[in-house]
């Protein structure tokens, strides 16, 4: 579903072959080129992060307007906007993007609960496939080939970036 202002919602993630995206609130691999890809992909856009992901980063990421999604009504953090549901985060993103260039998007940067909540609203996914199977406690939602179609694949050093677009206009994950 494209946001009312015509903005696209894009999930951006690095996912191991076993679906793991995190272990003990950390990423279980170090791929500087993938971090650079995440930065380049999200730069200049609104970035929605879960509280744990935001706190793991430790600061607002420069060049992006960050919305932190949390269930805690008393949560505050410097330099970010706060939302308490994915629909609130998307509505806030629409307000923040109002009057901005049309190429600005809403980027979803994790964690697992935020990806899962945002998936029904997403227009596309940009997934770095990591050829590892680490132990982990955080997993990316399954990409259903009935609902998503691969549109591009780009091998990189140590991983492959895959672009997915929603296969049909209806909601669902």
N, C-alpha and C positions, 0 to 999 in steps of 0.2 A: 504494500500500500504506500503510495507516494504521499508525503505530508501535504496538508492543504495548500501550502505556498508553492507546491511543485518541487519541493526538495526531495532528494532521495535519502533513504535510510540504508546504510551499509554496515554490515558486521565485518570487523577486521580482526583476525585471529591467527595464531600459530598453533597448529594441532599436530600432535604425534600420531603415528599410525594406529595406536590403540585408543585414540580419542582424548588422551590426557592433554590438558592445557596448564596444569599446575600441580604442585606438591608442597604442602605446608606453606601456602601463600607465596610461593616462589615459582618461577619458571624453571623447569628441570633441565634446561640446556642453555648454552651461551652461543648465540649466533649474531654477532654484531651486524651482519648484513641484513638480517631480518628485522632487527631493531631500527636500522636505517630505513628499511622499507615501510615499517609502521609509521615512522616519523613523516616520511614523504607522503604517504597515503592520507594521513590524518591532518597534516599541516594546513592551517587556514580554515578548518572546518569546526563545527561544534562536535565535541567528543563526550560521549556518555560513558561513565565508568561506575562500577560498583564501589561501595565504600572501601572494602578490603583491597581491591585493585588500586584504588587511589592512594590509600595509606601505604601500600607496598611500594608504590612509585615514590611517595614521600613529598611530593610537591605538585603544583599545577604544571602541566607541560606547556612550555612556551609556544606561542604561535597558534594556539587553539583555545577556544572557549570551552571550559570543562564543566559538565554537569555531573555531580556525584549523586548516584541513586542509593538511597538508604531507607530502611524502615524506621529508623530511630528519629522521632520528631524533634528531638533536641540536638541533633548532630549539626555541628558547624565546622567549617574549614576555611582558611584564608584563601582568597583568590579563585574560588569556584562557586558555582551556583549549586543549589541543593534541590532535589526532587525526591518524592516518596513513592512514586509508581512510574512504570514505563510510560503510561499515557500522560502523566504530568511532565515527565522529562521531555517527551516529544512535543507537547504543547509549549513548554518553555523554550525548546529549541526553535520552534516556529516563530515565537516572539523575538528571539535573539537574531534570527535570520531575516526577519521582516525588513525589507529595504536593502538587503545585502545582495551582492552579485548572485545570479541564478546558479552558478556552479558550486556554491557552498552547500555542503551536505551535512547530514547528521551521521556521525560515525559512532559505532558501538564498539567499545574496546574491552569489554569483559567486566567481571568474571562470568562464571558459568550461569548463575541465576539471571544475570542481566542479558546474556546472550539468549537464554531460553525465553525470557519475557519479551525481548525485542524481535525474535524470529518471526512472529506473525505479522509484524509491521515492516519487515525488511524487504527492500527491492533487490538487493544484491548482497553477496558475501565475497570477501577477499580473504582466502584462507592459504596461509603458508603451511604446506604439508611437510612435516618434519619426519625424516626416515629413521625414527627411533621409537622404542616402546618402553619409556621409563615408567617406574612406579609413580603413582600420583593419586590425589584425592579430588581433583577437579577435572571435569570432562566437558568437552564441547558437545552441543546437541547434535544428534545425527542429521546428516543432510540427506533428505529423501529424494531419490532420483525422479520420483513422480511429481514432486513439487519444485525441484530446482534443476536447472540444466547448466552444465559446464560450458562456458563460452570462450575461455582462454586458459592457456597453461604456459608458464614461463619457468624453465629450470634455472636455478641459481646455485651458487656454491654451497652445498650442504642442505638444500631444501628446494621445494618447487612452489611457486605461487599459482593458485588456481582461482579464477574468477567464476562465480556462479550467479545466474540471474533467475529470478522467480519464473517458473515454467508457465504459470497462468496467473490471471489477475485476481483470483479469489484469495481469501485469507488462508491461514493455516501455516504449518511449519514445514 
